[in-house]
Amino acid sequence: MSTPPEPSGQSSSKTSPGGGLWRWLTSTLLRSSTDTEPTGEARPNARRFDYAVQRLTSPVVRCFILAVVVTGLLTVLGTSILNNYHARAHHHFDSASYRYSAILLYYNSVGQRWTSIVSLLQQKDSLDLVVRLLLYPKSLTKFHGHLAVQVPLMTLFCSLALWYTYKRTGTFVYGVAALSCIALFGTVYHPVQGLMDYWKDNLAVWLLGSALLSWYLSEGATRRGWGFLCGVMLSMLALQRVVVAFYGTAIFLPLIAVALVQRYRDGTWRRLVGDALAFGIVPLVVASFLVLTQAKGIIHYYGVAGYDYAPPSAIADYLWNHPFATRSAFRYGLLAFLVLPAIVQVTSSTGRAGYLVSAFWPIFAFLALVIATKAKYHSFSAVLLVLTVTAVCRLVPSHLSASSIQKLALTLISVAIIGGVAQVRYYSAQTEQYVERNAHYRKLFRELGDIVAKRPAGTGVGFFFDEAFALVELQLYFDRGNRPSPRTLRYFSSVHPSYYRASFGDTPPEEIAESLIAKMEKDVGMVAVVPSQIEDFARRVQLLPGVPGVPVPVQVNGRILRHIQASPLWRATHYLTSEVYGPLLVFQLSATPLSQEEKWGSLNYQTPIVGLNLVTAVAPGVRQLGYSSPVSCPPRWLNGVSYQGIGAGDRVAFSLLTDRSTEVMLRAGVKPGSTKAGTHCSVVVRHAGTDQRFHFSGEGELTVPLQLQPGLNEVEIRSADQADVPPPTGEARPPIFELCSPHLLPVGTDAKGK
């Protein structure tokens, strides 16, 4: 990078305030290139040591040092937040998947590095993995290994931001102010979606920002060196993160069009071919490579497998009300950073409209593109951060004196400090709450990790309650040093219906389940983890937007659950409690059929479990594995009594597990609900494939003996009547009758359980 010509701004050495540290700081930030650059006559006679010192204080070196300082501060802050969180809570799904893939790549590439690199280049979003495998393979196994690529990219971006503002003003102080706006963004402080966590977008955004700044420095691609760098940055962006490259290309097209028009008006279009080649030769080669090797996979991923799409109005609301965007420190601070320099541009000079448009265009174009593509783009804040820095750099008031620029810059830095302190205080408290909410995940995944680590080597794992395989493996790897096996088979499961469509096309759910079961039952010794009640899984899936009816994941996993619970080939080995997933059962595939006693005998039955709504413990040797209540009529407690409403079409279901033939008694009070005109109601209890109907006139007591067989016993309670009174206002599905304190008792006990 060559030293630019004398900048147009005034030298700041005449305006720097005196005094100790302040003098040194401002002289460093405001010194122009003529302060330290030796003249042509002086160089031959200068001592080598003096010349080295002079070179170390050159603008290029000072620019790089400041960039390293800014990057270092962000890195230290971000990694400390991550370390504090992950010491107490679980790994996040997206970053965990990326880390696990990197670890597997390291072990799979031993002895065949170049083969792995060729394979990686045919996969989307693989640039950082290629660079790490090529230059520093061990980084693939490190928790913060991605920073080996991200930190240099951040340093490059910060250097270009500082250099661009220095070239236009002769000072670095405004560049430091532009970079300081990073402190306003919530993504800097978040423990899961933080700027230093391993998200592909966190590496890609710096390439997008560097491409924009290189374009500005190239002055419309007329300076071929900068134009070439811009093209290289865009090419690397496409290899690192396709979605950011898509938004970035759309942002660049109008800038290129404006440059072409300007070239024609200025009469410099004759050099256009050479400039276009310098800018476009690398992007053209990379684009051709992507079309030949990745286009089909990219279209399939975003067009078929992609999820979290929503109407444009919903996306706009998502962007405006996102937790990162709602903080006052962010909104008002961002407004100050963009409006103050813009006002200075408009009021202090003429002919600056082009700078205003080119500064604000990337920000508004990006947000409009996210809305137009109907994508809930989770990393939009990181992209917006970089685009904001480039916008503030573009708004640099180069026509002002050094002292005026210094005043504006210090004002912006003050805004960043105030906003940053507010964000730190807010997100510190949020992180603690986030840790408390997610600590149970860590406990569960460690328990699962211990279980799956004991299975026979080379056998598979099926997690049919969530996409948690990478989370469990990372928990084992980083907490206990358990090396993941490259030969481990993972059986498909997802909460996203689009993923099933991408992997199985239009295959009916029943056939998908049967194909997975057939594949699993060839893998003796494999471990399967399933929810004890499919309703627990269904509730998680149906919380996702745009999932009507019975989603494919619920149908597939429900079929797998029923098969595993009934099949004599699967031994129940563990029962795990989970705050978010409900009770989970762990099964292991046996080589030979098992009796019911052998299938269920490994569980500890002597410690009864009290269900959500079963207020008395189950009989000895009997364990309740789940309780499912209607969503429209959840259980409620009043004065120590539980009330479970059951509306038309609703049912209460629970599972009882026993290792022997035994009998228990189901008891509950019954009272008519708000949709019954009279006092009568009919209750149906289904058990062992048989329905028993009970009629009540007014309040009464339901007493049903349940003859349990070894294994899993399903019990359902539902209404045999229809509602005959309009539902009260505000109640979507009020109960036909209510069960009061339903509970299970051993046979021979009285109503009080004695």
C-alpha positions in Angstrom: 0.0 0.0 0.0 1.7 3.1 -1.1 1.7 6.4 0.7 -1.0 8.7 -0.7 -0.4 12.2 -2.0 -0.6 15.1 0.4 -4.1 15.1 1.8 -6.4 18.0 1.3 -7.1 18.7 5.0 -5.1 21.1 7.1 -2.1 19.7 9.0 -3.1 19.1 12.6 0.3 19.6 14.1 -0.5 23.3 14.4 -3.7 22.8 16.3 -2.9 20.0 18.6 -3.4 21.0 22.3 -0.4 20.7 24.4 0.3 18.6 27.5 1.8 15.2 28.2 -0.3 12.2 27.2 -2.9 14.4 25.4 -0.1 15.9 23.2 1.2 12.5 22.3 -2.2 11.0 21.6 -3.4 13.9 19.4 -0.1 14.2 17.6 -0.3 10.5 16.8 -3.9 10.7 15.6 -3.6 14.0 13.7 -0.1 13.9 12.3 0.0 14.2 8.5 2.3 12.3 6.1 4.7 15.3 5.8 5.5 15.2 9.5 7.7 12.1 9.4 8.3 11.2 5.8 12.0 11.8 5.0 12.9 13.7 1.9 14.7 12.2 -1.0 17.9 14.1 -0.3 18.0 13.2 3.4 17.6 9.4 3.0 21.1 8.5 1.7 22.7 10.3 4.6 20.4 9.1 7.4 21.5 6.5 9.8 19.8 3.2 9.4 18.4 3.3 12.9 17.0 6.8 12.5 15.5 5.7 9.2 13.9 2.7 10.8 12.4 4.9 13.5 11.0 7.2 10.9 9.5 4.4 9.0 7.9 3.0 12.2 6.1 6.3 12.7 4.9 6.6 9.0 1.2 6.9 8.4 0.9 3.4 7.1 2.4 1.9 10.2 0.4 4.2 12.5 -2.7 3.1 10.6 -1.9 -0.5 11.1 -1.1 -0.1 14.8 -4.4 1.7 15.4 -6.3 -1.0 13.5 -4.6 -3.7 15.6 -5.5 -1.9 18.8 -9.2 -1.6 17.8 -9.3 -5.2 16.7 -7.6 -6.4 19.8 -10.0 -4.6 22.1 -13.0 -6.1 20.3 -11.4 -9.6 20.4 -10.6 -9.5 24.1 -14.1 -8.2 25.0 -15.9 -10.7 22.8 -13.9 -13.8 23.8 -14.2 -13.0 27.5 -18.0 -12.8 27.1 -18.0 -16.1 25.3 -15.8 -17.8 27.8 -17.8 -16.6 30.7 -21.0 -17.9 29.1 -19.8 -21.2 27.9 -18.2 -22.1 31.2 -21.7 -22.3 32.6 -24.1 -22.8 29.7 -24.5 -24.8 26.5 -23.2 -24.4 23.0 -25.5 -22.7 20.5 -26.9 -24.7 17.6 -25.4 -22.8 14.6 -22.0 -22.0 16.0 -21.8 -25.6 17.5 -22.5 -27.1 14.1 -19.7 -25.0 12.5 -17.2 -25.9 15.3 -18.1 -29.6 15.1 -17.6 -29.6 11.3 -14.2 -28.0 11.8 -13.1 -30.6 14.3 -14.3 -33.5 12.1 -12.5 -31.9 9.2 -9.2 -31.8 11.2 -9.4 -35.5 12.0 -10.7 -36.6 8.6 -8.0 -34.6 6.8 -5.0 -36.3 8.5 -2.8 -37.7 5.6 -5.1 -36.2 2.9 -5.0 -32.5 3.4 -5.1 -31.6 -0.3 -8.0 -33.9 -1.0 -9.9 -32.3 1.8 -9.2 -28.8 0.5 -10.5 -29.8 -3.0 -13.6 -31.2 -1.5 -14.1 -28.1 0.7 -13.9 -25.8 -2.3 -17.0 -27.5 -3.7 -19.0 -26.7 -0.6 -20.6 -23.4 0.1 -19.2 -21.0 2.8 -15.9 -22.9 3.1 -13.2 -20.3 2.7 -12.2 -20.0 6.4 -12.0 -23.8 6.7 -9.7 -23.9 3.6 -7.4 -21.2 4.9 -7.2 -22.8 8.3 -6.5 -26.2 7.0 -3.9 -24.8 4.6 -2.1 -22.5 7.0 -2.9 -23.6 10.6 -4.7 -27.0 10.8 -4.6 -27.1 14.6 -6.9 -24.1 14.7 -9.7 -26.3 13.5 -9.8 -28.0 17.0 -9.7 -24.8 19.0 -12.8 -23.2 20.4 -11.7 -19.8 19.1 -9.9 -21.2 16.1 -12.0 -19.3 13.6 -10.4 -16.1 14.9 -7.2 -17.1 13.1 -9.1 -15.9 10.0 -11.5 -13.4 11.5 -9.0 -11.3 13.3 -6.8 -10.6 10.2 -10.0 -9.7 8.3 -11.1 -7.3 11.0 -7.6 -5.7 11.1 -7.7 -5.2 7.3 -11.2 -3.6 7.5 -10.1 -1.3 10.3 -6.9 -0.4 8.5 -8.9 0.5 5.3 -11.3 2.6 7.3 -8.5 4.5 9.0 -6.6 4.9 5.7 -9.6 6.2 3.8 -10.4 8.9 6.4 -6.7 9.7 6.7 -6.3 10.1 3.0 -9.2 12.6 2.9 -8.3 14.6 6.0 -4.7 14.0 6.9 -5.7 12.8 10.3 -6.6 9.5 11.9 -8.9 10.9 14.6 -12.1 10.8 12.4 -11.3 7.2 11.4 -11.0 6.2 15.1 -14.4 7.9 15.7 -16.0 6.0 12.8 -14.7 2.7 14.2 -15.9 3.6 17.7 -19.5 3.4 16.6 -19.1 -0.4 16.8 -19.5 0.0 20.6 -23.2 0.8 20.0 -24.2 -2.6 18.6 -25.6 -5.3 20.8 -24.0 -8.0 18.7 -20.7 -7.0 20.3 -21.9 -8.0 23.7 -24.2 -11.0 23.2 -23.0 -14.4 24.5 -24.6 -16.5 21.7 -24.9 -14.2 18.7 -21.8 -12.2 19.6 -19.4 -10.8 17.1 -16.6 -13.1 18.2 -18.6 -16.3 18.1 -18.2 -18.7 15.2 -20.9 -17.6 12.8 -19.9 -17.6 9.1 -21.4 -14.2 8.8 -19.1 -12.8 11.5 -16.1 -13.6 9.2 -17.9 -12.5 6.0 -19.0 -9.0 7.0 -15.4 -7.7 7.2 -14.9 -8.7 3.6 -18.0 -6.8 2.6 -16.8 -3.7 4.4 -13.3 -4.0 3.0 -14.7 -4.3 -0.5 -16.8 -1.1 -0.1 -13.8 0.9 1.3 -11.6 -0.4 -1.4 -14.2 0.7 -4.0 -14.2 4.2 -2.4 -10.4 4.3 -2.4 -10.4 3.2 -6.1 -12.4 6.2 -7.0 -14.8 4.3 -9.2 -12.2 1.6 -10.2 -10.0 4.3 -11.8 -7.1 3.4 -9.4 -6.5 -0.2 -10.5 -4.7 -1.4 -7.4 -7.6 -0.5 -5.2 -10.0 -1.8 -7.8 -8.2 -5.1 -7.9 -8.3 -5.3 -4.1 -12.1 -4.6 -4.2 -12.6 -7.5 -6.6 -10.5 -9.8 -4.5 -12.6 -8.9 -1.4 -15.8 -9.6 -3.2 -14.5 -12.9 -4.5 -13.5 -14.0 -1.0 -16.9 -12.9 0.3 -18.6 -15.2 -2.2 -16.5 -18.1 -1.0 -17.0 -17.3 2.7 -20.7 -16.6 2.9 -23.1 -16.8 -0.1 -26.0 -14.9 1.5 -23.8 -11.9 2.4 -22.3 -12.0 -1.1 -25.8 -11.9 -2.6 -26.7 -8.8 -0.6 -23.2 -7.3 -1.2 -23.5 -7.8 -5.0 -26.9 -6.2 -5.1 -25.5 -3.2 -3.2 -22.5 -2.9 -5.6 -24.4 -2.9 -8.9 -25.7 0.6 -8.6 -22.3 1.9 -7.5 -20.7 0.3 -10.5 -23.4 1.8 -12.8 -22.9 5.3 -11.4 -19.1 4.9 -11.9 -19.7 4.0 -15.6 -21.9 7.0 -16.2 -19.3 9.2 -14.5 -16.5 7.7 -16.6 -18.5 8.5 -19.8 -19.2 12.1 -18.7 -15.5 12.7 -17.8 -14.3 11.3 -21.0 -12.1 8.6 -19.2 -14.1 5.6 -20.6 -11.2 4.7 -23.0 -9.3 3.2 -20.1 -12.4 1.3 -19.1 -11.3 -2.1 -20.4 -8.1 -2.2 -18.3 -9.8 -0.9 -15.2 -12.7 -3.4 -15.6 -10.2 -6.3 -15.9 -8.3 -5.1 -12.8 -11.5 -5.0 -10.9 -13.4 -7.9 -12.4 -11.0 -10.6 -13.4 -10.9 -12.4 -10.0 -14.6 -12.1 -9.4 -15.3 -13.5 -12.9 -13.1 -16.5 -12.2 -14.6 -17.2 -8.8 -18.1 -16.7 -10.1 -17.5 -19.2 -12.9 -16.1 -21.6 -10.4 -19.1 -21.3 -8.1 -21.5 -21.8 -11.0 -19.7 -25.0 -12.0 -19.3 -26.5 -8.5 -21.7 -25.0 -6.0 -24.7 -23.4 -7.9 -26.9 -26.5 -7.6 -26.3 -26.9 -3.9 -26.8 -23.2 -3.2 -30.1 -23.1 -5.0 -31.2 -26.3 -3.2 -30.2 -25.0 0.2 -31.8 -21.6 0.0 -34.7 -22.5 -2.3 -35.7 -25.9 -0.7 -34.1 -26.4 2.6 -34.2 -22.8 3.8 -36.5 -21.9 6.6 -37.5 -18.8 8.6 -39.1 -17.1 5.7 -42.0 -14.8 6.4 -44.1 -12.0 4.7 -42.2 -8.7 4.1 -44.3 -7.0 6.8 -43.3 -9.6 9.4 -39.6 -9.2 8.3 -39.8 -5.5 8.7 -41.3 -5.9 12.2 -38.5 -8.4 13.0 -35.8 -6.0 12.1 -37.3 -3.0 13.9 -38.2 -5.0 17.1 -35.1 -7.2 17.2 -33.5 -7.2 20.7 -30.3 -5.8 19.2 -32.3 -2.9 17.6 -34.6 -1.8 20.4 -32.1 -0.4 22.8 -32.1 3.4 23.1 -28.3 3.5 23.3 -28.2 1.9 19.8 -31.0 3.8 18.2 -30.0 7.3 19.3 -26.3 6.6 19.1 -26.6 5.4 15.5 -28.7 8.4 14.7 -26.0 10.7 16.0 -23.3 8.9 14.1 -25.1 9.2 10.8 -26.9 12.5 11.1 -24.1 14.7 12.6 -21.6 14.1 9.8 -24.4 14.4 7.2 -25.5 17.8 8.6 -21.9 19.0 8.5 -21.6 17.9 4.9 -24.8 19.6 3.9 -24.3 22.9 5.8 -20.6 23.4 5.2 -20.1 22.7 1.5 -21.8 22.2 -1.8 -21.7 19.4 -4.2 -21.6 16.7 -1.5 -24.9 15.0 -2.5 -23.0 12.1 -4.1 -21.2 11.4 -0.8 -24.5 11.4 1.1 -26.2 9.0 -1.3 -23.3 6.6 -1.6 -22.9 6.6 2.2 -26.5 5.8 3.0 -27.3 3.6 0.0 -25.6 0.4 1.4 -27.5 0.6 4.7 -31.0 1.2 3.3 -30.4 -1.1 0.3 -29.4 -3.9 2.6 -32.4 -3.6 4.9 -34.7 -3.3 1.9 -33.2 -6.5 0.4 -33.6 -8.4 3.6 -37.3 -7.4 3.6 -37.7 -8.2 -0.1 -36.2 -11.6 0.2 -38.6 -12.4 3.1 -35.7 -13.9 5.2 -35.4 -13.6 9.0 -31.7 -13.0 8.5 -30.3 -13.7 12.0 -26.9 -12.0 11.4 -28.3 -8.7 10.0 -26.9 -6.8 12.9 -23.3 -7.8 12.1 -23.8 -6.7 8.5 -25.4 -3.4 9.6 -22.5 -2.8 11.9 -19.9 -2.9 9.1 -22.1 -0.9 6.7 -22.6 1.8 9.4 -18.8 2.1 9.8 -18.3 2.5 6.1 -21.1 5.1 5.9 -19.5 7.2 8.7 -16.2 6.9 6.9 -17.8 8.0 3.6 -19.4 11.0 5.4 -15.9 12.3 6.4 -15.9 16.1 6.2 -12.6 16.5 4.3 -13.3 20.2 3.6 -13.1 21.2 7.3 -10.0 22.3 9.2 -8.2 19.7 11.4 -9.5 21.4 14.5 -13.1 21.2 13.3 -12.7 17.6 12.3 -11.2 16.9 15.7 -14.2 18.4 17.5 -16.7 16.4 15.4 -14.7 13.2 15.9 -14.4 13.7 19.7 -18.1 14.3 19.9 -18.8 11.0 18.1 -16.3 9.2 20.3 -18.1 10.6 23.4 -21.4 9.3 22.0 -19.8 5.9 21.5 -18.4 5.8 25.0 -21.7 6.7 26.6 -23.7 4.2 24.4 -21.1 1.5 24.9 -21.1 1.8 28.7 -24.9 1.6 28.6 -24.8 -1.5 26.4 -22.2 -3.2 28.6 -24.3 -2.7 31.7 -27.4 -3.9 30.0 -26.0 -7.0 28.3 -24.0 -8.0 31.4 -27.3 -8.4 33.3 -28.9 -10.1 30.2 -26.0 -12.5 30.0 -26.5 -13.6 33.6 -30.2 -14.2 33.0 -29.4 -16.0 29.8 -27.0 -18.3 31.6 -29.7 -19.1 34.2 -32.2 -19.9 31.6 -29.9 -22.1 29.6 -27.8 -23.8 32.3 -30.2 -26.8 32.3 -29.2 -27.5 28.6 -25.6 -27.9 29.7 -26.5 -30.4 32.3 -28.7 -32.4 29.9 -26.1 -32.4 27.1 -23.4 -33.6 29.5 -25.6 -36.5 30.7 -26.3 -37.4 27.1 -22.7 -37.1 26.2 -21.7 -39.5 28.9 -24.3 -42.0 27.7 -23.5 -41.9 24.0 -19.8 -42.0 24.7 -20.2 -45.5 26.1 -21.8 -47.0 23.0 -19.7 -49.4 20.8 -17.2 -47.6 18.6 -18.5 -46.8 15.1 -22.2 -47.2 16.0 -24.6 -44.4 15.4 -26.7 -41.9 17.4 -30.2 -40.7 16.8 -31.5 -37.7 18.6 -35.2 -37.6 17.8 -36.1 -34.7 20.2 -34.0 -31.9 18.7 -31.0 -31.2 16.4 -28.6 -31.6 19.3 -25.9 -34.0 18.1 -23.2 -31.3 17.6 -24.0 -29.7 20.9 -23.5 -33.0 22.8 -20.3 -33.8 20.9 -18.9 -30.4 21.6 -19.8 -30.6 25.3 -17.8 -33.9 25.5 -14.9 -32.5 23.4 -14.3 -29.2 25.1 -15.2 -30.2 28.6 -13.7 -33.7 28.8 -11.4 -34.0 25.8 -13.4 -36.8 24.2 -12.3 -37.0 20.5 -15.3 -37.3 18.1 -15.2 -40.3 15.8 -15.2 -39.5 12.1 -17.0 -42.8 11.5 -20.0 -42.0 13.8 -23.3 -42.4 12.0 -25.9 -39.7 12.7 -29.6 -40.4 11.9 -31.6 -37.6 10.4 -33.8 -35.6 12.7 -34.9 -31.9 12.5 -37.6 -29.6 13.9 -37.8 -27.8 10.5 -40.2 -29.3 8.0 -38.2 -27.8 5.1 -35.2 -29.9 6.0 -37.3 -33.1 5.5 -38.4 -31.7 2.1 -34.8 -31.0 1.2 -33.5 -34.5 2.2 -36.5 -36.7 1.2 -38.5 -34.7 -1.3 -42.2 -35.6 -1.4 -41.8 -38.9 0.4 -44.7 -39.4 2.8 -43.7 -39.1 6.5 -44.6 -42.7 7.2 -42.1 -43.9 4.6 -39.4 -41.6 5.9 -39.8 -43.0 9.3 -39.8 -46.6 8.1 -36.6 -46.0 6.1 -34.9 -44.5 9.1 -36.0 -47.4 11.3 -34.8 -50.0 8.8 -31.4 -48.2 8.6 -31.1 -48.0 12.4 -31.9 -51.6 13.0 -28.9 -52.7 11.0 -26.7 -50.8 13.4 -26.6 -53.0 16.5 -25.5 -51.1 19.6 -26.6 -47.6 18.4 -28.3 -45.2 20.8 -31.6 -43.5 20.2 -33.0 -40.7 22.4 -36.7 -40.0 22.1 -39.3 -37.9 23.9 -41.4 -40.0 26.2 -44.5 -38.2 24.8 -44.5 -37.0 21.2 -46.7 -34.1 22.3 -43.6 -32.5 24.0 -41.8 -32.6 20.6 -44.9 -31.3 18.8 -45.2 -28.3 21.0 -41.6 -27.2 20.1 -42.2 -27.7 16.4 -45.5 -25.9 16.3 -44.0 -22.8 18.0 -42.1 -22.2 14.7 -43.8 -19.8 12.3 -45.8 -21.1 9.4 -46.2 -24.7 10.7 -49.9 -25.6 10.4 -51.5 -28.9 11.1 -49.4 -31.9 12.1 -45.9 -31.1 10.7 -43.8 -33.7 9.0 -41.2 -33.8 11.9 -43.9 -34.7 14.4 -45.3 -37.4 12.1 -41.9 -38.9 11.5 -40.6 -38.8 15.0 -43.9 -40.0 16.4 -43.7 -43.1 14.3 -40.1 -43.7 15.3 -41.1 -43.2 19.0 -44.0 -45.7 18.8 -41.9 -48.3 17.1 -39.0 -48.1 19.5 -41.3 -48.2 22.6 -43.1 -51.3 21.2 -40.2 -53.2 19.5 -38.5 -56.0 21.5 -35.1 -55.0 19.9 -34.8 -51.8 21.8 -33.6 -51.8 25.5 -34.6 -48.8 27.6 -31.4 -47.7 29.4 -32.0 -44.2 30.8 -34.7 -41.8 31.8 -33.7 -38.1 31.7 -35.6 -35.1 32.9 -35.5 -31.9 30.9 -37.0 -28.6 31.6 -37.4 -27.7 27.9 -37.9 -31.1 26.1 -39.9 -32.9 28.8 -38.9 -36.4 29.9 -36.6 -38.2 27.5 -36.0 -42.0 27.1 -32.7 -43.4 25.9 -32.8 -46.8 24.1 -30.0 -49.0 22.7 -30.5 -51.5 19.9 -30.0 -55.1 20.9 -28.8 -57.9 18.6 -31.6 -60.2 19.8 -35.2 -59.7 20.8 -35.8 -58.9 24.5 -38.6 -59.8 26.9 -40.6 -56.9 28.4 -38.7 -57.4 31.6 -35.4 -57.2 29.8 -36.5 -54.3 27.7 -37.5 -52.1 30.6 -35.6 -53.7 33.5 -32.6 -51.3 33.3 -34.6 -48.3 34.5 -34.9 -47.5 38.2 -38.6 -48.1 39.1 -38.3 -47.8 42.8 -38.1 -44.0 42.7 -41.6 -42.8 41.7 -42.0 -39.7 39.6 -44.8 -37.2 40.3 -46.2 -35.9 37.1 -47.3 -32.4 36.2 -50.8 -33.0 37.4 -50.6 -36.2 39.4 -50.4 -35.0 42.9 -49.8 -38.5 44.5 -46.9 -40.7 43.7 -47.4 -43.8 41.5 -47.4 -47.2 43.2 -44.0 -48.9 43.8 -42.6 -50.4 40.7 -44.6 -48.0 38.5 -43.2 -44.9 36.9 -45.0 -42.2 35.1 -43.1 -41.2 31.9 -45.2 -38.3 30.7 -48.3 -36.2 31.0 -50.0 -34.4 28.1 -52.7 -31.9 28.6 -54.7 -29.8 26.1 -53.0 -26.6 25.0 -56.4 -24.8 25.1 -57.0 -26.1 28.7 -53.8 -26.2 30.6 -53.9 -27.3 34.2 -54.5 -24.7 36.9 -54.0 -24.6 40.6 -56.4 -23.0 43.1 -56.0 -23.3 46.9 -53.8 -26.4 46.5 -56.2 -28.2 44.2 -55.4 -28.8 40.6 -58.0 -28.5 37.9 -57.6 -30.1 34.5 -60.1 -28.9 31.9 -61.1 -31.1 28.9 -62.9 -29.5 26.0 -64.6 -31.0 22.9 -62.0 -33.0 21.0 -59.4 -32.7 23.8 -57.8 -35.4 25.7 -55.4 -36.0 28.7 -52.8 -38.7 28.0 -50.1 -40.1 30.2 -47.8 -43.1 30.1 -47.2 -45.6 32.9 -44.1 -47.9 32.8 -43.8 -51.0 35.0 -41.5 -54.0 35.1 -44.2 -56.4 36.3 -48.0 -57.0 36.1 -49.6 -54.8 38.7 -52.8 -52.8 39.3 -53.2 -49.1 40.2 -56.2 -46.9 40.7 -56.9 -43.7 38.8 -58.9 -41.3 40.9 -60.1 -37.7 40.2 -63.0 -35.4 41.1 -65.3 -34.6 38.2 -67.4 -31.4 37.8 -69.2 -30.0 34.7 -67.4 -27.3 32.8 -68.6 -23.9 31.5 -70.0 -25.2 28.2 -72.5 -27.6 29.7 -76.1 -26.5 30.1 -77.0 -29.1 32.6 -75.0 -30.9 35.3 -74.5 -34.2 33.5 -71.3 -35.2 31.7 -69.7 -38.4 30.2 -66.1 -39.3 30.7 -64.2 -41.9 28.6 -61.1 -43.6 29.9 -59.1 -45.6 27.4 -56.6 -48.2 28.5 -55.1 -51.3 26.9 -57.2 -50.7 23.8 -60.5 -50.6 25.7 -62.8 -47.6 26.4 -64.7 -47.3 29.7 -67.5 -44.7 29.9 -68.6 -43.1 33.1 -71.6 -40.8 33.5 -71.9 -38.1 36.2 -74.8 -35.9 37.2 -73.3 -33.0 39.0 -70.0 -33.3 40.8 -68.7 -36.8 41.4 -65.6 -39.0 41.8 -63.9 -41.0 39.0 -62.4 -44.2 40.1 -60.9 -46.5 37.5 -58.7 -49.6 38.1 -55.9 -49.9 35.6 -54.4 -53.4 35.1 -50.8 -52.7 34.0 -48.7 -55.1 32.0 -44.9 -55.1 31.9 -43.7 -52.3 29.7 -45.4 -49.1 28.6 -49.1 -48.5 29.3 -50.9 -45.6 27.7 -54.0 -44.0 29.4 -56.3 -41.4 27.8 -59.1 -39.4 29.3 -61.5 -37.6 27.0 -65.1 -36.3 26.8 -68.0 -38.2 25.2 -70.2 -35.1 25.0 -70.3 -32.0 22.9 -70.4 -28.4 24.1 -74.0 -27.1 24.3 -73.4 -23.6 25.6 -71.6 -20.9 23.6 -68.1 -20.3 25.0 -67.7 -17.3 27.3 -66.1 -14.3 25.8 -62.3 -14.6 25.6 -62.3 -18.4 25.9 -61.4 -20.2 22.7 -62.1 -23.7 23.9 -63.6 -23.8 27.4 -63.9 -27.2 29.1 -66.9 -29.6 28.9 -65.8 -31.0 32.3 -62.9 -30.6 34.7 -60.9 -33.2 36.5 -60.1 -32.2 40.1 -56.7 -33.4 41.4 -56.3 -36.5 39.2 -53.9 -38.9 40.8 -52.8 -42.6 40.8 -52.8 -44.8 43.9 -51.8 -48.4 44.6 -54.7 -50.7 44.9 -55.9 -51.1 48.5 -55.3 -47.4 49.5 -58.2 -45.1 50.5 -59.1 -41.8 48.9 -56.4 -40.0 50.9 -53.7 -42.4 49.7 -53.4 -44.3 53.1 
